[in-house]
Amino acid sequence: MPAPNDHRDGAPSHIHIEKKKGFNWLPWVLLALGLLALLFALSRCGRDDAAIAPVATSTDTTAAAPATNGAVVATTPNAATSAAAVGTSALGGYLAGSEPAPRTFTFEKLNFDTAKSNIRQADAAEVNEVAAALKQYPNARIRIAGYADARGGDAANMALGKARADSVKSALVAQGIDTGRIETVSGGETDPVDTNATAGGRFENRRTELVVTAR
């Protein structure tokens, strides 16, 4: 008699049925999240770099060198910057002395109306005084620099500054000063002496300066 729990014909005593495992999505989800986080970090880094990129600043307070390509500029090499505060009433005394050139003088009462280059009648007397000083010292040579206020384009202001300088030259020549003794240049809207935010300041910036280049 076979044992009660035995199976005939060598059949296994029990049957193991393996359950089919489901696909594990967890590693793929984690990988996708990791890639997204990496991409976000890289894009954020690029924005941060752009936001904190240092702005180039200059601590050089020296005046820029004058252009040498034929452009009209008002900068005079070696001219003392403090001399710009000296009015043309001191021109005769300077020419009579021994102080070396160049030396810059401001016109004390010679400004221009907006977009104009003609000398106003009220300002003509100062030009006549400059002409008188130049007649006394015929070896002196000068440069007249014209300026504009900040309104208008750069090219237009450069042209306006040159026209104003030429206007002063013409007035001096009309007083008998040899045209070869006078050079004219333009500073455009550069080097303002007053604010361009007010009408009064802009009026002060519409001016000319005189530089004695030789004596």
C-alpha positions in Angstrom: 0.0 0.0 0.0 1.5 3.3 -0.9 1.8 6.0 1.7 -1.2 8.3 1.7 0.8 11.4 0.7 2.8 9.7 -2.0 2.1 10.4 -5.7 2.4 7.8 -8.3 4.7 7.7 -11.4 7.3 10.0 -9.9 5.0 13.0 -9.9 6.2 15.9 -7.7 4.8 16.0 -4.3 3.8 19.7 -4.9 3.6 22.2 -7.7 5.1 25.8 -7.4 3.4 28.4 -9.5 5.6 31.5 -9.9 3.7 34.7 -10.1 4.5 37.0 -13.0 6.3 40.1 -11.7 5.0 43.6 -12.8 7.3 46.1 -14.6 9.2 48.3 -12.1 8.8 51.9 -13.1 10.4 53.4 -10.1 14.1 53.5 -11.4 12.9 55.2 -14.6 10.8 57.8 -12.8 13.8 58.6 -10.6 16.1 58.9 -13.5 13.7 61.2 -15.4 13.3 63.4 -12.3 17.1 63.6 -11.9 17.5 64.7 -15.6 14.8 67.3 -15.2 16.5 68.6 -12.0 19.9 68.8 -13.8 18.4 70.7 -16.8 16.7 73.1 -14.4 19.9 73.7 -12.5 21.9 74.3 -15.7 19.4 76.8 -17.1 19.2 78.6 -13.7 22.9 78.9 -13.6 23.1 80.5 -17.0 20.5 83.1 -15.9 22.3 83.8 -12.7 25.7 84.3 -14.5 24.0 86.8 -16.8 22.4 88.6 -13.9 25.6 89.0 -11.9 28.1 89.5 -14.7 30.3 92.3 -13.6 29.9 95.6 -15.4 33.1 97.1 -16.7 33.9 100.4 -15.0 36.7 102.8 -15.5 38.5 104.6 -12.8 40.7 106.5 -15.3 40.0 110.2 -14.8 42.4 111.4 -17.5 41.0 113.1 -20.6 40.8 111.0 -23.7 43.4 111.6 -26.3 42.3 113.8 -29.3 41.4 112.0 -32.4 44.0 111.8 -35.2 41.7 110.7 -38.0 40.7 114.2 -39.1 37.6 114.4 -36.9 37.1 117.8 -35.2 37.7 117.6 -31.5 38.0 120.2 -28.8 40.6 118.5 -26.7 43.9 120.4 -26.6 47.0 118.3 -25.6 48.8 119.6 -22.5 46.3 122.4 -21.9 45.8 122.8 -18.2 42.3 121.8 -17.3 42.1 124.5 -14.5 42.7 127.1 -17.1 39.2 126.6 -18.6 37.8 128.7 -15.7 39.8 131.8 -16.9 37.8 134.3 -18.9 38.9 135.9 -22.1 39.3 139.2 -20.2 42.6 137.7 -18.9 43.8 137.0 -22.5 45.9 140.2 -22.9 47.6 139.7 -19.6 48.5 136.1 -20.5 49.9 137.1 -23.9 52.0 139.8 -22.2 53.5 137.3 -19.7 55.7 134.3 -20.1 53.4 131.4 -19.1 53.8 128.6 -21.7 51.1 127.6 -24.2 48.6 126.0 -24.6 46.2 127.8 -22.3 42.4 127.7 -22.4 40.1 130.7 -21.9 36.3 130.8 -21.6 34.2 133.4 -23.3 32.5 135.2 -20.4 29.6 136.4 -22.4 29.3 134.4 -25.6 26.5 131.9 -25.8 24.3 130.8 -28.6 20.6 130.4 -29.2 19.2 126.9 -29.7 20.3 125.5 -33.1 21.9 128.8 -34.0 25.5 129.6 -34.7 25.3 133.4 -35.3 26.9 135.7 -32.6 24.2 137.6 -30.8 24.6 141.4 -30.8 24.8 141.5 -27.0 27.9 139.2 -27.1 29.8 141.0 -29.9 31.7 143.2 -27.6 33.7 140.3 -26.1 34.8 139.1 -29.5 36.0 142.6 -30.3 38.1 142.6 -27.0 39.7 139.3 -28.0 40.5 140.7 -31.5 42.1 143.7 -29.8 44.3 141.5 -27.7 45.4 139.4 -30.7 46.3 142.5 -32.6 48.7 143.5 -29.9 50.4 140.1 -30.0 50.6 139.1 -33.7 52.6 136.0 -33.1 49.8 134.4 -31.0 47.8 131.6 -32.6 44.5 130.3 -31.3 42.0 127.5 -31.5 38.3 128.2 -31.1 36.3 125.2 -29.9 32.5 125.2 -30.3 30.0 123.3 -28.2 26.3 122.4 -28.2 23.8 121.3 -25.6 22.8 117.6 -25.4 19.7 117.9 -27.5 19.9 116.5 -31.0 22.0 113.8 -32.5 25.8 113.5 -32.1 26.5 114.3 -35.7 24.3 117.3 -35.7 25.8 118.6 -32.5 29.3 118.2 -33.8 28.4 120.2 -36.9 26.7 122.8 -34.8 29.7 123.2 -32.5 32.0 123.6 -35.6 29.6 126.2 -37.0 29.7 128.2 -33.8 33.5 128.1 -33.7 33.6 129.2 -37.4 31.3 132.1 -36.6 33.6 133.4 -33.9 36.6 133.0 -36.3 34.7 135.0 -39.0 34.0 137.8 -36.5 37.7 137.9 -35.5 38.8 137.9 -39.1 36.4 140.8 -39.8 38.3 142.7 -37.1 41.5 142.2 -39.0 43.0 139.0 -37.5 44.7 136.9 -40.0 42.7 133.8 -40.8 45.8 131.6 -40.7 46.2 132.3 -37.0 42.8 130.8 -36.1 41.9 127.1 -36.0 38.4 125.9 -35.4 37.3 122.6 -33.9 34.1 121.2 -32.3 33.4 119.4 -29.1 29.7 118.8 -29.9 27.8 118.0 -26.7 30.9 116.7 -24.9 32.4 118.4 -21.8 29.3 120.3 -20.6 29.9 123.1 -18.1 26.4 122.9 -16.7 23.4 120.5 -16.5 21.5 119.7 -19.7 18.4 119.1 -17.6 17.4 122.8 -17.4 17.1 125.6 -20.0 19.6 127.7 -18.1 22.1 124.9 -18.1 21.7 124.1 -21.7 22.2 127.8 -22.5 25.6 127.7 -20.7 26.6 124.6 -22.7 26.0 126.4 -26.0 29.3 128.1 -25.9 32.8 128.4 -27.4 36.2 128.3 -25.7 39.5 129.9 -26.9 42.8 128.1 -26.6 46.1 129.9 -27.2 48.2 127.3 -29.0 51.3 129.4 -29.7 52.6 132.8 -28.6 
